[in-house]
């Protein structure tokens, strides 16, 4: 579906990229600063993929509890930051792959979903998300090659139609969004085809199989920035990108599975670069307002006096951290949160000053400064 085809309206959208626990923590820092500036409570839509969906899912679930007062959520740190940091100290992917291989009645994706349910999201469903802002957790439909969206009003993709007011568990939607192939993928939905409503453009609706067994993989396969569903809708776009920067390398195994993963990295890098260039082009032309910040962005590039200092060597170290769902240390967690906070602050004050007005920035974790 072409960008902009859904109609652009006034409002602020936030896109949270993929990138495993590294992204989850980086986005926590971004949200921390957005909350301090009073921007978090003004968001109209939050779109996420993969590691970003872990952050978004808990934020959406706790939205009504965080206590917005004068535009700032006083409970953000205790109800969102704390549980997410605890979760990012767990081993998820290795356990999931191991149990999925040993237990014939369970897939790796089932184990991941169980971890989300047990440690983070409970048995909440999409109907437990707020009406506003709209939270959209994105996955990729293997059969159609399109974005399969999970949200409170509907789930589905535009080629097969929509399920209205879906009751999928939030843990399932998060698992589908973060089902990194081939190890944590696919998440399979066995559905009643009659639950789908035919919508304009649903050219595959008439083929029953597409609505009966749906196999989903990581939302980052289709759109690693999680950008499309906000770019199509809103005139102000904020994009927090913790995706893995592509690194040229001779040092990779030529085995078939390593070639496949390397090819996926190349394709993902090109897709991200194209979307990023188009977004920045929209900023420059004035057709969109907002700001982009990425984990491989040099904070000095914003040219902002008073930006929190980040040593280039430390920035490079954090950008090179793994994108796994395995335990992150205290230092790794605090530094990633600080990095997301610092880059979000600099991007907003330099590129979207109307949104960047507020209290001066200060490190969320002063003991883990990045300079």
N, C-alpha and C positions, 0 to 999 in steps of 0.2 A: 504494500500500500504506500503510495507516494507520501512523503512528508508534507504536512500541511493540509492533507485532504480531508481531515476531520473538522477543520475550521478553527481558527485561532481566536482566543478570547483573552481579556485582561486577567492577569493573575500570575502568581509565582509558582513555578514547578521546580522540583529538585530531583536530579537523577543521581543514583548511587550505583557505582560500577561494581563489577565482580573483582575477585582477587583473594578468595579464601578468607581466613581469619585476619590476614593483613589488611584487607579491605574493610572488614567488619570494624576493626579498631581505628583505622584511619578515618572512617566515616563517623565514628563516635566523636572524634576530635572536631570534625567539621560541624556536626550537629551541636556540639558544646558551644562553639562560637556563634552559630546561628541563633541559638537560644539566648545567649547573653545579649545579642544585638536586637532581640525582639523579632527576628525574621522567622524563626521556627513556627511560631503560632500564626503566622500570616500565610503559610504555604497553602496552595490550593490542591496540589497533587505531589505525591512522592512516588517515583518509579524506581524499581530496583531490580538487580540481577545478582544471582550467586551470593558471594559474601556480603554484598550490600543488602540482600534480602534478609539476611540474619538480623542485621541492625534494624531494618525497616519493620520487620514483622513484630519484634518486641516493642518498638516505639509505637506502632499502631495499636497493639494490644493494650499498652499502658497509657494511651493518649488521654483518656478521660480521667486518669488517676494522678497525672503528674502535676496538676495544680497550677494552671496558667493564671498569673496575677500580673496585671499591667504588661501583658505580652510575654512574660518570662515564666517558664515552667520550673517551679521551685523543687519539684521532686525528680527532676531529670537525672541527677547523679545517682540517687538512691534506687530509683525504679528502673532506670535504663542502663546507665553506665556500669553500675556494680554487677548486675546479673550478666551483662554481656562480657565483662572482663572475666567473671568466673567461668563462663562457658568457653571462652577462648583459652582457658587453661586445661581443657579436656582433650583427650585423644579421641577423635571421631573417625577420621578416614581409615586409619590402619585397622581399627577395631571393626569398622563396617566391612572392609574388604575381606578381613579374616573370617568373620562370622558368615558373611555371604558365601564364601567359598566352602566352608565346613558344614553349613546347615542347609540342606536341600530345599527346605520349605521357606527360606528367607533369602531375599536379595540384599545386596549392599545398601541399596536405596531404602529398604525397609528399616535397616539398622540406623541409618542416618535420621530418618523420620522419627524413629523411637527415641533417639537422643534429643532431638528438638522438643519432643513432647515431654520427656522425662525431666529435662533440665532447664527448659526455657519457656515453652509456650503452652504446656498442658494440653487440654482437649479443646481449646478455643477453636472456633471456626471463623471463616471469613465474615460471618455475620456479627462477630464480636469487634470488628474494626469500626472506626468512626465513620459517619457519613461524610464528614469533612475534617481534615483534608482527605482526598481520595488516595488510598494506598493501592498501588498496582505492583504485584510481584510477577515478574516475567520469566517464563520458561520457553523452550523451543520445541515445537512439535516436529518429531522426526518425519512423520508422514507427509506433512504439508510444507515443511521447511520454513514455517512462519512462527511469529511470536504467539504463544499461548498465554493469555493473561489471566491472572487470578485477582479479583477485586471483590468488594462487597456487592456491588450491583450486578456484576456478571463475571462469568469465566468463559473462555473459549478463544478461538481465533477466527479471523474474518472469512476464511475460506470454508469453514465447516459450520459456522453459526455460533450461537451463544447459549449458555445456561444462565437463566435469570435467577438472581438471589441465591447463589450457590451456597451449599453448606459444607464444602470441603473443609477439613481440618486445616488450620493455619500451619501446622507442622508438615502436612502433605504439600501445601503450596510452597513452603520454604525449601523442602527437600527437592521438589521438582526444579525450583529455580537454581539450586546449588548442586545439581546432579552432574558433576564434572565427568565428561566421558573420557575413557571407557570404564573407569573404575567405579564410579558412584551412579552410574546411569544404566538403563533408563528407569524412570518412575512410570509405572503403568496404571492407567485409569480404566477400569471396566465399568462402562456407563450404559444407562438406558438411552438408546438413540432418540427416543421420544422426548427426552429432557432438553434437547437442543431446539432452539428457535431459529428458523431460517431468517437471515438478515441480508441486506443488500450486499452483493458481491460474494455471497457464499456459494461459489461455483461447484464445490465438492459436497454440498449438503445432500444431494440426491444419491450419493454413494454411501450406503449404510455403514460400511466398514470403518469409514473415517470418523464416525460418531460413536462407535461401539467399543473399540479398544484403542486407547490413545497412549502412545509412548512418548514421554517427554524427557528432554535432557536440559542441561544447564542453559539458563537464559542468555548467558554470555556468548553462546555459539551464534545466536542470531544478532545480538546487540550488546556488546560487552560494556557499553556505557550506561545501559538502561535508559537510553535517551528518547527513543521514538515516541513513547506514549505521552511525554511532556512536551516534546518539540512540536507534536501535531496539534497541541491544544492551547498552549499558553504563550503570552507575549514576553514573559520574563523567565529565563532559564538559568538555573544554577546547576553546575555539573561537578560532582566530586568524583575524581577518577583515581582509583588505587590499583588499576590493572597493571599487569606485569609489563614493564618496558621490554621491547624486543632487543635482544643482544646478539650480534653476529658471533658465531662460534664454530670452530672446527671440532670441538670436543663433544661430540655426541655419537652414540652408538648407532650403527647403520642397520641394526635389526629392524624388522618390519614395523613393530609397535613403536619404536623410537622414531622412525621416519614418519609414521602417522601423527604422533604427537608434535613433532617439529612442523609438519605441514599445517596442523591446526594452529600452532603458534603464529606461523606466517600469515595465515588467512585472518586470524583474529587481529593481528597487528595492523593489517591493511584496512580491515573494516573499521577499527577504532580510529585510525588516522583519517580516513575519509569522513567519518562522522564528525570528528573533532574539527577538521578543516572547514567543513560546511557550517558548523556551529559558530566558529570564530568568524567566518565570513558573514554570517547573519549579524553578529555583534557589530562588525565593522560597517556593514551597510545600513544598520539601524533597523532592520526588520525584526530583530530580537534584542532585548536588553538582558543584562545579567552578567555572569562570570563563570569561567572555567578554572579549575585548579587540579593539577595532577601530581601524583607521587614523584614523578621525575621532572617536575617544574622547578627551576632554580628560583628561589624566592626573590633574589636580587633582580630578576627579569621584570618584576612588577614596578621597579623604580620607586618604591614607596618609602619615604622617610618614616622612621618609627616602626617599621616591620620587625617582628620578632626575629632575632638573628639565628640563622641555621647554617652551620658549617657545611660547606660543599661535600666534604668527606662523609659527614654523618648523613646527609641527604642521600648520597649514593649508596651508603650502607643500608638505609631503610628501604630504598627503592629496590634493592636486590634481595630483600628478605623473601622467604618462601611464601607461596600462595596455598599452603596446605591447610587442612582442618586438623591440626595437631597442636600440642601445647605450646603456647607462647609464654616466654618468661616475663617476670615483672618488668624488667628493663625494656624488653621488646614492646610490651603492651603500652607502657607509659610513654615511650618515645614515639610510637606510632600515633597515639592519641594527640600528643603535643604537636606532631608534624601536621596532621590533618587540621588541627586548630590553627596553627600558624599560617598555613597556606590558604585556608579559607578566609582568615582575617585579611591577609594581604590582597587576595583576589577581590574581595568585596570592596575594600577601601580604595583600591586602585581602579577597578573596572566598573563597580556599581556603587558609587559613593552614597547614593540615596539610601541604600540598604546597609551601608557600612558605618553609619553614624551611631555612636554609642560609647559605652565605657571603653577605656583603653584596654588593649589585650594584656593578659598575663598568663603565664604558663599554667595549664591545668595541673601539671605535676612538676613543681619547681625543682625538685631534686634530680629531674631528668631533662634539664635544659639541653638544647640541641646545638649550642655554640661552644 
